[in-house]
């Protein structure tokens, strides 16, 4: 049974011929709305394609949409149309690193005062920025500001742009190349050559539009699209995500009635968003009156889910909880982190044969990786976390790897289970009992907030919004920053107890 807001979206989708924006708050039934839209359009003879944000959402959508829509990720439709499977018989899918560029261009010594590695790094970062843009060719605008400063003169910048364009063509699908084929590169190639395959469809349903990117938006330009998303759940701008909900001009039909939680959680979510914008919300969330979701003083009993800001604190707590006899389940795929840890450990031991992670493989020695982790490069933060985890949890390294590699069914919790997840991996999920952990304070304390910048601070508050809106019954708050928001909103007292609603 659809609510009035959902019916309005379906009716417009069937009757209209223009694109549509559907701002949808957490738990507001966007998937059921899109399923109803696809069913109505399919019945009217329209051909529909649903673009999911990632593979997990795609698999879930395939079950829900059935024959009413074809379901892909953006990368998935590009992969199929470009027949990337054939390419991967000769090439590996993965990142291009500076060492690949040095080998391709025969770089050695210095180039205009820069080391060969620094110059190759400038080319790679420029190519990466181009892959995430809507531009038809590589231009000087694709050179990141920090790289422009390092390069200095316009002639050298233009040379890097030309090499980045050459690198794009050398690594393109169908080329006989020893270079890896990045996922974002073949997606960009698909967009540049005219998005083959999309012309089969009359309507595109773009889900999680707040975490789209400029490539996808350029691919959809001129097509009839129903963009569905929540600006306040944009948490991937560090990967080049672009909020389509802010970029596209079209009729807006919001979904604001949450079916996941009651008024208390909706009020807390709205308070977080007001903290972010310091202004009245355009589309405030409304909790479902029949759901008595509560903010509770003590962590709820198991089974429950703990949501963290960082992998480091998640791992630290996982050992404590396992030692206490609880069944610890990790939400989401953690195998990439396991591979990175194994590779750094192998590099530290001098055994490069066991260095399998592409990022770590780009370093000739452990000392060079440590030096890079202390800098300001694009991978420095990622490297710092890997080194810290490896160092601090070395005595239980084998146990850690086993835990990270294990695939858990977090929906099949028993009475003794605790699910651990980061806020990034929690998006799209929901649990009865949720604890928002205190490591959000590390980023949102007064000192770090000052250095974050406006955009980064807003995304940190988006992560808090995502975290609190996962709870369907009980929410416990461990961090001081979030507690203060709840207190100011009248949802908690200074002692931590819930006020009467």
C-alpha positions as CSV (number, residue, x, y, z in Angstrom):
1,X,0.0,0.0,0.0
2,X,1.6,3.2,-1.1
3,X,1.3,6.5,0.8
4,X,0.1,9.7,-0.9
5,X,3.6,10.9,-1.6
6,X,4.5,7.7,-3.3
7,X,1.4,7.6,-5.4
8,X,2.2,11.2,-6.6
9,X,5.6,9.9,-7.9
10,X,4.1,6.9,-9.7
11,X,1.3,9.0,-11.3
12,X,3.8,11.6,-12.5
13,X,6.1,9.0,-13.9
14,X,3.3,7.4,-15.9
15,X,1.7,10.6,-17.1
16,X,4.8,12.8,-17.6
17,X,7.5,12.9,-20.2
18,X,10.2,14.8,-18.4
19,X,12.8,13.9,-15.8
20,X,11.9,13.9,-12.1
21,X,13.7,14.5,-8.8
22,X,12.6,12.4,-5.8
23,X,14.3,13.6,-2.6
24,X,13.8,10.6,-0.3
25,X,14.7,10.6,3.4
26,X,16.0,7.7,5.3
27,X,13.5,4.8,5.4
28,X,11.0,6.6,3.3
29,X,10.2,3.8,0.9
30,X,12.2,4.8,-2.2
31,X,12.7,1.2,-3.3
32,X,9.0,0.3,-3.0
33,X,8.3,3.5,-4.9
34,X,10.7,2.7,-7.7
35,X,9.3,-0.8,-7.9
36,X,5.8,0.6,-8.3
37,X,7.1,3.1,-10.9
38,X,8.8,0.4,-12.9
39,X,5.7,-1.8,-12.8
40,X,3.4,1.0,-14.0
41,X,5.8,2.1,-16.8
42,X,6.3,-1.5,-17.9
43,X,2.6,-2.1,-18.0
44,X,2.4,1.1,-20.2
45,X,4.9,-0.4,-22.7
46,X,7.9,1.6,-21.5
47,X,11.3,0.1,-21.4
48,X,12.9,0.7,-18.0
49,X,16.5,0.4,-16.7
50,X,17.3,0.7,-13.0
51,X,20.9,1.8,-12.1
52,X,22.0,0.7,-8.7
53,X,24.8,2.3,-6.7
54,X,26.7,-1.0,-6.1
55,X,26.6,-4.7,-6.7
56,X,24.9,-5.5,-3.4
57,X,22.0,-3.1,-4.1
58,X,21.9,-4.4,-7.7
59,X,21.4,-8.0,-6.5
60,X,18.7,-6.9,-4.1
61,X,17.0,-4.9,-6.8
62,X,17.0,-7.8,-9.3
63,X,14.9,-9.7,-6.8
64,X,12.5,-6.9,-6.2
65,X,12.0,-5.5,-9.8
66,X,11.7,-8.9,-11.5
67,X,10.8,-8.5,-15.2
68,X,9.6,-4.8,-14.9
69,X,13.1,-3.4,-15.3
70,X,16.6,-4.3,-16.3
71,X,19.0,-3.8,-13.4
72,X,22.6,-2.8,-13.7
73,X,25.2,-0.7,-11.9
74,X,26.6,2.0,-14.2
75,X,29.9,0.1,-14.3
76,X,27.9,-3.1,-15.0
77,X,26.2,-1.8,-18.1
78,X,29.5,-0.4,-19.4
79,X,31.2,-3.7,-18.6
80,X,28.6,-5.6,-20.6
81,X,28.4,-3.3,-23.6
82,X,32.1,-3.0,-24.0
83,X,32.6,-6.7,-23.5
84,X,35.3,-6.1,-20.9
85,X,35.3,-9.8,-20.1
86,X,37.3,-10.3,-23.3
87,X,39.8,-7.7,-22.2
88,X,40.4,-9.3,-18.9
89,X,41.7,-12.5,-20.6
90,X,44.8,-10.5,-21.4
91,X,44.8,-7.7,-18.7
92,X,44.0,-7.3,-15.1
93,X,41.3,-5.0,-13.8
94,X,42.7,-2.6,-11.3
95,X,44.4,0.7,-10.6
96,X,47.1,2.4,-12.6
97,X,50.0,3.5,-10.4
98,X,52.9,5.8,-11.1
99,X,55.3,2.8,-11.7
100,X,53.1,1.7,-14.6
101,X,53.4,5.2,-16.2
102,X,57.2,5.2,-15.6
103,X,57.5,2.0,-17.5
104,X,55.1,3.1,-20.3
105,X,56.9,6.4,-20.9
106,X,60.4,5.2,-20.0
107,X,60.7,7.9,-17.3
108,X,63.9,8.1,-15.3
109,X,65.9,10.7,-13.5
110,X,64.2,14.2,-13.3
111,X,61.7,16.0,-15.5
112,X,61.8,19.8,-15.1
113,X,63.1,19.5,-11.6
114,X,60.6,16.7,-10.5
115,X,61.5,13.1,-9.9
116,X,60.3,10.6,-12.4
117,X,57.9,9.2,-9.7
118,X,56.5,12.7,-8.9
119,X,55.9,13.4,-12.6
120,X,54.2,10.0,-13.2
121,X,52.1,10.6,-10.1
122,X,50.9,13.9,-11.6
123,X,49.8,12.1,-14.7
124,X,48.0,9.4,-12.8
125,X,46.1,11.9,-10.6
126,X,45.1,14.0,-13.6
127,X,43.8,10.8,-15.4
128,X,41.9,9.9,-12.2
129,X,40.3,13.4,-12.1
130,X,39.4,13.0,-15.8
131,X,37.8,9.6,-15.2
132,X,35.5,11.2,-12.5
133,X,34.6,14.2,-14.7
134,X,32.0,14.8,-17.4
135,X,34.6,16.3,-19.8
136,X,35.0,14.7,-23.2
137,X,38.8,15.1,-23.2
138,X,41.5,15.7,-20.6
139,X,42.0,19.4,-20.0
140,X,44.1,21.5,-17.6
141,X,40.9,21.7,-15.5
142,X,41.5,18.0,-14.7
143,X,44.9,18.7,-13.0
144,X,44.3,18.9,-9.3
145,X,45.2,22.2,-7.6
146,X,48.0,20.7,-5.5
147,X,49.5,19.1,-8.6
148,X,49.3,22.3,-10.5
149,X,51.3,24.0,-7.7
150,X,54.0,21.2,-7.8
151,X,54.2,21.5,-11.6
152,X,54.5,25.3,-11.6
153,X,54.6,26.4,-15.2
154,X,51.8,26.2,-17.8
155,X,54.0,24.3,-20.3
156,X,54.6,21.5,-17.8
157,X,50.9,21.3,-16.9
158,X,50.0,21.0,-20.6
159,X,52.6,18.3,-21.0
160,X,51.0,16.3,-18.1
161,X,47.6,16.8,-19.7
162,X,48.8,15.4,-23.0
163,X,50.4,12.4,-21.3
164,X,47.3,11.8,-19.3
165,X,45.2,11.7,-22.5
166,X,47.8,9.4,-24.1
167,X,47.6,7.2,-21.0
168,X,43.8,7.1,-21.3
169,X,44.0,5.9,-24.9
170,X,46.8,3.4,-24.1
171,X,44.7,1.8,-21.3
172,X,41.3,2.0,-23.1
173,X,39.2,-1.2,-23.5
174,X,40.2,-3.1,-26.6
175,X,43.8,-1.9,-26.6
176,X,46.6,-4.5,-26.6
177,X,48.1,-3.2,-23.4
178,X,50.0,-4.5,-20.4
179,X,48.5,-1.7,-18.3
180,X,45.8,-2.6,-15.8
181,X,42.2,-1.6,-16.8
182,X,40.7,0.6,-14.0
183,X,36.9,0.2,-13.5
184,X,36.5,4.0,-13.7
185,X,38.5,4.2,-16.9
186,X,36.2,1.8,-18.9
187,X,33.1,3.6,-17.4
188,X,34.6,6.9,-18.7
189,X,35.3,5.4,-22.1
190,X,31.7,4.1,-22.3
191,X,30.4,7.6,-21.6
192,X,32.8,9.3,-24.1
193,X,31.9,7.0,-27.0
194,X,28.1,7.7,-26.5
195,X,26.9,5.3,-23.8
196,X,26.0,2.3,-26.0
197,X,23.1,0.2,-24.6
198,X,21.3,3.1,-22.9
199,X,19.3,3.9,-26.1
200,X,17.4,0.6,-25.6
201,X,15.5,2.3,-22.7
202,X,12.7,4.9,-22.5
203,X,13.3,5.7,-18.8
204,X,16.3,5.4,-16.5
205,X,15.8,5.1,-12.7
206,X,18.9,6.4,-10.9
207,X,19.1,5.3,-7.3
208,X,21.4,6.8,-4.7
209,X,21.6,9.8,-6.9
210,X,23.3,11.8,-4.1
211,X,26.4,9.7,-4.5
212,X,26.4,9.6,-8.3
213,X,29.4,11.1,-10.3
214,X,29.9,13.5,-13.1
215,X,30.5,10.6,-15.6
216,X,27.1,9.1,-14.9
217,X,25.4,12.5,-15.0
218,X,27.0,13.2,-18.4
219,X,25.9,9.8,-19.6
220,X,22.3,10.5,-18.7
221,X,22.2,14.0,-20.1
222,X,19.3,14.4,-22.5
223,X,17.5,11.2,-21.3
224,X,14.4,10.8,-19.3
225,X,15.6,10.0,-15.8
226,X,13.9,9.7,-12.4
227,X,16.6,10.7,-9.9
228,X,16.0,9.3,-6.4
229,X,18.3,10.1,-3.5
230,X,18.9,11.8,-0.2
231,X,21.3,14.8,-0.2
232,X,21.9,14.2,3.5
233,X,23.2,10.7,2.8
234,X,26.0,11.8,0.5
235,X,29.1,10.2,2.1
236,X,31.4,9.4,-0.9
237,X,32.6,12.8,-2.1
238,X,36.1,11.7,-1.3
239,X,35.7,9.2,-4.2
240,X,34.5,11.9,-6.6
241,X,30.8,11.5,-5.9
242,X,28.6,14.3,-7.2
243,X,25.1,15.0,-5.7
244,X,22.7,14.8,-8.7
245,X,19.9,16.0,-6.4
246,X,21.7,19.4,-6.3
247,X,22.9,19.4,-9.9
248,X,19.8,18.6,-11.8
249,X,16.9,21.0,-12.4
250,X,13.5,19.1,-12.6
251,X,10.2,18.8,-10.9
252,X,10.7,17.7,-7.3
253,X,8.3,15.2,-5.5
254,X,9.7,14.4,-2.1
255,X,9.3,11.3,0.1
256,X,9.5,12.4,3.7
257,X,7.4,9.8,5.7
258,X,9.8,7.2,7.1
259,X,8.5,3.7,7.6
260,X,11.6,2.5,9.4
261,X,11.5,4.4,12.7
262,X,9.2,6.5,14.9
263,X,9.1,10.3,15.6
264,X,12.1,10.4,18.1
265,X,14.6,9.1,15.6
266,X,13.1,11.4,12.9
267,X,13.5,14.4,15.3
268,X,17.1,13.4,16.0
269,X,17.9,13.1,12.3
270,X,16.4,16.5,11.7
271,X,18.4,18.0,14.5
272,X,21.6,16.6,13.0
273,X,20.8,18.1,9.6
274,X,19.9,21.5,11.2
275,X,23.3,21.4,12.9
276,X,24.8,20.9,9.4
277,X,23.1,23.7,7.6
278,X,22.2,26.0,10.5
279,X,18.9,26.6,8.8
280,X,15.3,25.3,8.6
281,X,15.1,22.0,6.6
282,X,13.3,22.1,3.3
283,X,12.0,18.5,3.6
284,X,12.1,17.5,7.3
285,X,11.8,13.8,8.1
286,X,8.6,12.5,9.7
287,X,8.7,9.4,11.8
288,X,6.0,6.7,11.6
289,X,3.7,7.3,14.5
290,X,3.0,3.7,15.2
291,X,6.7,2.9,15.7
292,X,7.9,3.6,19.2
293,X,11.6,3.8,18.4
294,X,13.5,5.1,21.5
295,X,16.8,6.6,22.4
296,X,18.0,4.4,25.4
297,X,20.4,5.2,28.2
298,X,22.3,1.9,28.1
299,X,23.5,-0.1,25.1
300,X,20.6,-2.5,24.2
301,X,21.1,-6.2,24.8
302,X,22.3,-8.6,22.1
303,X,21.5,-9.0,19.3
304,X,22.6,-5.4,18.4
305,X,24.6,-3.5,15.9
306,X,27.5,-1.1,16.7
307,X,28.2,1.6,14.1
308,X,31.7,3.1,14.0
309,X,33.4,6.0,12.2
310,X,36.7,4.1,11.6
311,X,37.8,0.6,10.9
312,X,40.5,1.0,13.5
313,X,38.1,1.4,16.4
314,X,35.9,-1.3,15.0
315,X,38.8,-3.8,14.9
316,X,39.9,-2.8,18.5
317,X,36.4,-3.4,19.9
318,X,36.0,-6.7,17.9
319,X,38.8,-8.3,19.9
320,X,37.3,-7.1,23.2
321,X,33.9,-8.4,22.3
322,X,35.2,-11.8,21.0
323,X,37.2,-12.3,24.2
324,X,34.1,-11.7,26.2
325,X,32.4,-14.6,24.4
326,X,30.1,-12.8,22.0
327,X,29.6,-13.8,18.4
328,X,31.1,-10.9,16.4
329,X,29.8,-10.4,12.8
330,X,31.4,-7.8,10.5
331,X,29.0,-6.1,8.1
332,X,30.2,-5.7,4.5
333,X,33.1,-7.0,2.5
334,X,36.4,-6.4,4.4
335,X,38.6,-8.6,2.1
336,X,40.3,-5.6,0.5
337,X,41.5,-4.4,3.9
338,X,42.8,-7.9,4.7
339,X,44.7,-8.0,1.4
340,X,46.3,-4.6,2.1
341,X,47.4,-5.7,5.6
342,X,48.9,-8.9,4.2
343,X,50.7,-7.0,1.5
344,X,52.2,-4.4,3.9
345,X,53.2,-7.2,6.2
346,X,55.0,-9.0,3.3
347,X,56.6,-5.7,2.2
348,X,57.9,-5.1,5.8
349,X,59.3,-8.6,5.8
350,X,61.1,-8.1,2.5
351,X,59.0,-10.7,0.6
352,X,57.7,-8.8,-2.5
353,X,56.3,-12.1,-4.0
354,X,53.5,-11.9,-1.4
355,X,52.7,-8.3,-2.1
356,X,49.4,-8.7,-4.0
357,X,47.6,-5.4,-3.3
358,X,48.0,-3.0,-6.2
359,X,48.4,0.1,-4.0
360,X,51.1,-1.6,-1.8
361,X,52.8,-3.1,-4.9
362,X,53.7,0.4,-6.0
363,X,56.2,0.8,-3.3
364,X,59.7,-0.7,-3.6
365,X,60.3,-0.9,0.2
366,X,58.5,-0.6,3.5
367,X,60.4,2.5,4.3
368,X,59.1,4.2,1.1
369,X,55.5,3.2,2.1
370,X,56.0,4.7,5.6
371,X,57.3,7.9,4.0
372,X,54.3,8.1,1.7
373,X,51.9,7.5,4.7
374,X,53.3,10.6,6.5
375,X,52.8,12.9,3.5
376,X,49.8,14.5,1.9
377,X,49.4,12.4,-1.2
378,X,46.1,10.9,-2.4
379,X,46.8,7.5,-0.7
380,X,48.4,8.9,2.5
381,X,45.4,8.6,4.8
382,X,44.6,5.1,3.6
383,X,48.2,4.0,4.1
384,X,48.3,5.5,7.6
385,X,45.3,3.5,8.7
386,X,46.8,0.3,7.3
387,X,50.2,0.8,9.0
388,X,48.5,1.7,12.3
389,X,46.2,-1.4,12.3
390,X,49.2,-3.6,11.3
391,X,51.4,-2.2,14.1
392,X,48.9,-2.1,17.0
393,X,47.2,-5.5,16.3
394,X,50.4,-7.4,15.3
395,X,50.1,-9.9,18.2
396,X,46.7,-11.1,16.9
397,X,47.4,-10.6,13.2
398,X,46.4,-14.1,12.1
399,X,43.1,-13.8,14.0
400,X,42.5,-10.4,12.5
401,X,43.0,-11.6,8.9
402,X,40.7,-14.6,9.5
403,X,38.0,-12.3,10.8
404,X,38.3,-9.8,8.0
405,X,38.1,-12.5,5.3
406,X,35.1,-14.2,6.8
407,X,31.8,-13.6,5.0
408,X,29.0,-13.1,7.6
409,X,25.2,-13.3,7.2
410,X,24.4,-10.3,9.4
411,X,20.7,-10.9,8.9
412,X,20.9,-14.2,10.7
413,X,21.9,-12.9,14.1
414,X,21.4,-15.1,17.1
415,X,20.8,-13.9,20.7
416,X,24.5,-13.7,21.3
417,X,25.5,-11.7,18.2
418,X,27.0,-8.3,17.8
419,X,27.2,-6.8,14.3
420,X,30.1,-4.3,13.8
421,X,30.0,-1.9,10.9
422,X,31.3,1.5,9.8
423,X,28.8,4.1,8.9
424,X,29.8,3.9,5.2
425,X,29.0,0.2,5.1
426,X,25.8,0.7,7.1
427,X,24.1,2.7,4.4
428,X,21.0,1.0,3.0
429,X,20.8,-1.4,6.0
430,X,18.6,-1.4,9.1
431,X,18.7,-3.1,12.5
432,X,16.4,-3.3,15.5
433,X,19.0,-2.3,18.1
434,X,21.8,0.2,17.2
435,X,24.7,1.7,19.1
436,X,26.4,4.8,17.6
437,X,29.9,4.6,18.9
438,X,32.0,7.4,20.2
439,X,34.8,7.5,17.6
440,X,32.8,10.0,15.6
441,X,34.0,12.5,18.3
442,X,37.6,12.1,17.0
443,X,36.7,13.9,13.8
444,X,33.9,16.2,15.1
445,X,35.7,17.6,18.2
446,X,36.3,21.3,18.2
447,X,39.9,21.2,17.0
448,X,39.4,18.9,14.1
449,X,36.1,20.6,13.0
450,X,38.0,23.8,12.6
451,X,40.5,22.1,10.2
452,X,37.9,20.1,8.3
453,X,36.4,22.7,6.1
454,X,32.7,23.2,5.3
455,X,32.3,20.4,2.9
456,X,34.1,17.8,4.9
457,X,32.2,18.8,8.1
458,X,28.9,18.4,6.3
459,X,29.8,14.9,5.2
460,X,30.8,14.0,8.7
461,X,27.4,15.0,9.9
462,X,25.9,13.1,7.0
463,X,27.6,10.0,8.4
464,X,26.0,10.6,11.8
465,X,22.6,11.0,10.0
466,X,23.1,7.7,8.3
467,X,24.1,6.0,11.5
468,X,21.2,7.1,13.7
469,X,18.6,6.3,10.9
470,X,19.6,2.6,10.9
471,X,17.7,1.9,14.1
472,X,14.1,0.5,14.0
473,X,13.5,0.0,17.8
474,X,16.3,1.2,20.1
475,X,19.2,3.6,19.7
476,X,22.0,4.2,22.1
477,X,24.5,7.1,21.7
478,X,28.0,6.7,23.0
479,X,29.6,9.9,21.6
480,X,29.6,13.3,23.3
481,X,29.0,15.3,20.1
482,X,25.8,13.4,19.1
483,X,24.6,13.3,22.7
484,X,24.8,17.1,22.8
485,X,22.7,17.4,19.6
486,X,20.1,15.1,21.2
487,X,20.1,17.1,24.4
488,X,19.7,20.4,22.6
489,X,16.8,18.9,20.7
490,X,15.1,17.9,23.9
491,X,15.4,14.2,23.1
492,X,17.8,13.4,26.0
493,X,18.4,14.8,29.4
494,X,21.9,15.7,30.7
495,X,22.0,12.4,32.6
496,X,21.5,10.5,29.3
497,X,17.9,9.4,29.9
498,X,15.3,9.9,27.3
499,X,12.9,12.7,27.9
500,X,9.2,12.2,27.5
501,X,7.9,12.5,24.0
